[in-house]
Amino acid sequence: AELVRQTVANRKFATPVGGAGEGPAPAYEVRVPPGASGAGGKAPLPLLRYTVVPSCRPIPLRLLPTWSRRAGEGGEEEAELDLRFAANPNLEGGLSHVVLQVRPPEGMDRLVSASPDGSQGPTRDPATGAWQWTRSPLQPGEEPHRVSAVWAGPPGAGPAPAVEAKFAASGRTMSGVDVELEPGALGGPPHLLV
C-alpha cells in the first residue's frame, strides 16, 4: 500500500474491519444487497476510491485494438477489428471474468467472421447491440491473446468505436490495494461485485 495516498470507502456498503478504516492500509468488509447498483446490476457501483502517487500507472488489462476498412462484396464496406489483450505482467493474481465488448461502426450490423483465439464468443447482447468475448482466467506473463471480427454494411459507416472491458481481480493490485472476493449468502458471480 506504499503507492496509495488516500482511500475513501462507500460507507453505505463498506464497513471498517479491525478499527476505524484509517491508516496506511485500512480494511473494509463490503456487503452489496441485490439491485444496489441499479440498471439490473450492470451499472458500476463504486465501493472504494483511492488515489496513488503520481508515478504509479496501475493498468491491469492492456488492450491494443486496431481497426481497418476495406471494400466488401456487393458494394458493401467491411470493418475489421484486430484486438490484442493481456494482463499486465506486474499484476500478481491475474484477472477473471474478463469481458471485452465492442459495438460495430454505425450501420455495420452484419458480422461476417470472427476469431475467438480460445476466448468464448463473440456473442451479441440484444439490449445494447454490442458484441462481446469472454475469457477467464487471464494470467500475467501469458503471451498477448488475440480476437478479431469483421462486420459489413453500407459504405460510409460511422467511425470505429472504443473497446470496453470489464473484469474481476483479487489479491494485491498493482497500486498496493488488496482485494479479496468472497460472495456471501446472496451469491452471484464475483464480476458483479467488482
C-alpha positions in Angstrom: 0.0 0.0 0.0 3.0 2.3 -0.2 1.7 3.6 -3.5 -1.7 4.5 -2.1 -2.1 8.1 -0.7 -5.7 8.1 0.3 -8.7 5.8 0.5 -12.4 6.7 0.7 -14.9 3.9 1.2 -18.6 4.0 0.2 -19.8 3.8 3.8 -23.3 2.7 2.6 -21.8 -0.7 1.7 -18.3 -0.8 3.2 -17.7 -1.0 7.0 -14.2 -0.8 8.6 -12.7 -4.0 9.9 -10.5 -4.0 12.9 -10.5 -0.3 13.5 -11.9 2.9 12.1 -10.8 2.2 8.5 -7.9 4.6 8.7 -4.2 4.4 8.5 -2.0 3.3 5.6 -3.8 0.0 5.0 -7.4 0.1 6.1 -9.6 -3.0 5.7 -13.3 -3.0 4.9 -16.0 -5.6 4.7 -18.3 -4.9 1.8 -21.9 -6.1 1.6 -23.9 -5.3 -1.5 -27.6 -6.1 -1.5 -29.4 -7.3 -4.7 -30.2 -4.4 -7.0 -27.9 -1.9 -5.2 -26.1 -1.0 -8.4 -29.2 -0.2 -10.5 -29.6 -0.8 -14.2 -30.3 -4.5 -13.5 -26.9 -5.0 -11.8 -25.0 -3.7 -14.8 -24.2 -0.2 -13.7 -20.9 0.4 -11.9 -21.0 0.7 -8.1 -18.0 2.5 -6.6 -17.1 0.7 -3.3 -13.7 2.1 -2.7 -12.0 5.1 -4.3 -8.3 5.6 -3.8 -5.5 7.9 -5.1 -2.0 6.7 -5.8 1.3 8.5 -6.1 1.7 10.3 -9.4 4.3 8.0 -10.8 2.0 4.9 -10.4 0.2 3.7 -13.6 -1.9 0.7 -12.4 -3.4 -0.5 -15.7 -4.4 -4.2 -15.1 -5.6 -5.1 -18.6 -3.7 -3.9 -21.7 -5.8 -3.6 -24.9 -4.5 -2.9 -28.3 -7.4 -2.5 -30.8 -6.6 -2.0 -34.5 -9.4 -1.1 -36.9 -9.1 -1.3 -40.7 -11.6 -0.7 -43.6 -11.8 -2.3 -47.0 -14.3 -2.8 -49.8 -16.5 -5.8 -49.3 -18.7 -7.9 -51.7 -21.7 -6.4 -53.4 -20.7 -2.7 -52.8 -20.6 -3.1 -49.0 -17.8 -1.9 -46.9 -16.1 -4.1 -44.3 -14.6 -3.0 -40.9 -12.2 -5.4 -39.2 -11.2 -5.3 -35.6 -8.0 -7.0 -34.6 -7.8 -6.9 -30.8 -4.8 -8.0 -28.8 -5.0 -8.1 -25.0 -3.0 -9.2 -22.0 -3.0 -8.9 -18.2 -0.3 -6.6 -17.0 2.8 -8.7 -16.1 3.1 -6.8 -12.8 -0.3 -7.9 -11.7 0.1 -10.7 -9.1 -3.2 -12.5 -9.1 -4.3 -12.3 -12.8 -7.8 -11.4 -13.9 -11.0 -13.4 -14.0 -14.4 -12.9 -15.7 -12.8 -10.8 -18.5 -15.4 -9.4 -20.9 -14.3 -7.5 -24.0 -17.2 -5.6 -25.6 -17.4 -3.6 -28.8 -20.2 -2.1 -30.9 -19.6 -2.3 -34.6 -19.3 1.0 -36.5 -22.7 2.6 -37.0 -24.6 1.0 -39.8 -22.5 -2.2 -39.9 -24.9 -4.7 -38.5 -23.8 -8.0 -40.1 -21.0 -10.0 -38.5 -19.1 -11.6 -41.4 -16.4 -13.5 -39.5 -14.9 -13.8 -36.0 -11.9 -15.5 -34.5 -12.1 -16.2 -30.7 -8.5 -17.4 -30.0 -9.5 -19.5 -27.1 -11.9 -17.0 -25.7 -15.7 -17.6 -25.6 -17.6 -15.6 -28.2 -18.3 -13.3 -29.7 -21.9 -13.2 -28.6 -24.3 -10.3 -29.2 -26.1 -8.5 -26.4 -29.6 -7.9 -27.8 -30.2 -5.0 -25.4 -27.1 -2.9 -26.5 -26.2 -4.4 -29.9 -22.6 -4.9 -28.6 -20.6 -8.0 -29.4 -18.5 -9.5 -26.6 -15.8 -12.0 -25.9 -15.3 -13.6 -22.5 -12.2 -15.2 -21.0 -11.4 -16.5 -17.6 -8.8 -16.6 -16.2 -6.3 -14.3 -17.7 -2.9 -14.7 -16.1 0.0 -12.2 -16.1 3.0 -13.3 -18.1 0.9 -15.1 -20.8 1.6 -14.1 -24.4 -1.0 -11.5 -25.6 -4.2 -13.0 -26.8 -5.9 -12.0 -30.0 -9.5 -11.9 -31.2 -10.8 -10.5 -34.4 -14.0 -9.8 -36.1 -15.2 -8.4 -39.5 -18.5 -6.5 -39.9 -20.1 -5.5 -43.2 -22.6 -2.7 -44.1 -23.2 0.1 -46.5 -20.3 2.4 -47.4 -19.8 5.5 -45.2 -20.4 3.8 -41.9 -19.6 5.7 -38.7 -16.2 5.8 -37.0 -14.6 2.9 -35.2 -15.9 2.8 -31.6 -13.9 2.2 -28.5 -13.5 -1.3 -27.0 -14.9 -1.6 -23.4 -13.5 -4.1 -20.9 -14.8 -5.5 -17.6 -13.0 -7.9 -15.3 -12.7 -9.1 -11.7 -9.4 -9.3 -9.8 -8.5 -10.4 -6.3 -5.3 -10.3 -4.4 -2.8 -7.4 -4.4 -3.4 -4.8 -7.1 -0.5 -3.0 -8.8 -1.3 0.0 -6.7 -1.0 -2.0 -3.5 -4.7 -2.3 -2.6 -5.6 -5.8 -1.6 -9.0 -7.1 -3.0 -10.5 -10.4 -1.9 -13.8 -11.6 -3.3 -15.9 -13.8 -1.2 -19.5 -13.9 -2.4 -21.8 -14.0 0.6 -25.2 -15.6 1.2 -26.6 -13.6 -1.7 -24.2 -15.3 -4.1 -23.8 -14.2 -7.6 -20.8 -14.1 -9.9 -17.9 -12.1 -8.5 -17.7 -9.8 -11.6 -21.0 -8.2 -10.5 -19.4 -7.2 -7.2 -16.3 -5.5 -8.6 
